[in-house]
Amino acid sequence: QVQLVESGGGLVQAGASLRLSCAASGRTFSFYSMAWFRRPPGKEREFVAGISWSGRSTVYADFVKGRFTISRDNAKNTVYLQMNSLQPEDTAVYYCAADTGALVVRRTALEYDYWGQGTQVTVSS
């Protein structure tokens, strides 16, 4: 089993930054890919960013490229999402997820085995 706990969400104004953290426990964290997804109000869950087990490969959704950065610290069993230049359309519940089945980063939520409870990010205009 893998337990994931997100933190760092909050209410900010447009243009501000936030850093989300996802602390993992349970099975060996460094062996699998991690990703952040989000669910905007009234919309489907969508892929935001993913990172390979080694941290050498990252993948981003087009709508966050250049603004968000995903990283991980395997020694601390933690993955991060640095979010800069936040906009109201970034308002969503953000989830971290673990994919124990592949060495590459996958964008499909169904591929991910474990999920955190989510953290709310609200960006006001």
Disulfide bonds with the S-S distance in Angstrom:
Cys22-Cys96 1.93
